[in-house]
Amino acid sequence: MGLKLHTVAPRQGWAWARDGLRLFVRRPMIFTGLFAMALLGVLILMTVPVVGGVLGMAFLPLLTLGFMLASRSALRGEPFGPGVYVEGLRGPAPQRKAMLTLCLGYALASIAVIELAHAFDG
């Protein structure tokens, strides 16, 4: 399974944003609840000394995938809940390993950018 990028016209971005807002309006409470739950979870993780910030950043790709899965379920008219956040870890071992590698890479890259900015700006 590879990633294939598609070139689209700039106006497609406006259509994507409009469609996203329409989807949110269909189920505003559940999407707001999912966002609040994710925010609260990351904030709680950030209180853990030393590793909390790294874990908070590491979980962002998993949370993003959860919102994509929730959107897909909403488009299909299917029910969804907080379980979408761990759905990316429920697949076969290679898929789970790839997701965890992505999360780790995201956290390390975020830390590198923050440290680089700190080195230049102080």
Helices and strands as residue ranges (DSSP letters): H 11-26, H 28-46, H 52-58, H 60-76, G 82-85, G 87-89, H 93-121
